[in-house]
């Protein structure tokens, strides 16, 4: 249904590190909507946020591995209309490779989090500092993150799971 959240498992070094940091198999997420009778996914990806045909979105996942989640009770038609209007305002925003919640740029989990929080007052994921995110994963390896941030992980930076 429109407003469903679709999680992917993207086969790449970077996406696998993101999944490992959050202790899950998922590494990308978007929101399903209908545009002119066609299913599209609203996603934040490189270089900018956009609407991607559902088939193209699902082609990104490895081994056809994806999950669809829906809010309990669904989304009312009025709230769905508000959600879609908000998502339209988020198109064309540059991707944030620093995963900084306070940046004007977007990344996939931030797009989903803010869309549901600002429009429906529902938290999908959580906002936390990198330090807490990585502390919650005692078996996690910070090697990737040190490399990603050129040697210095911004431990206090807020990000969205």
Order of alpha helices (4+ residues) and beta strands (2+ residues): beta-alpha-beta-beta-beta-alpha-beta-alpha-alpha-beta-alpha-alpha-beta
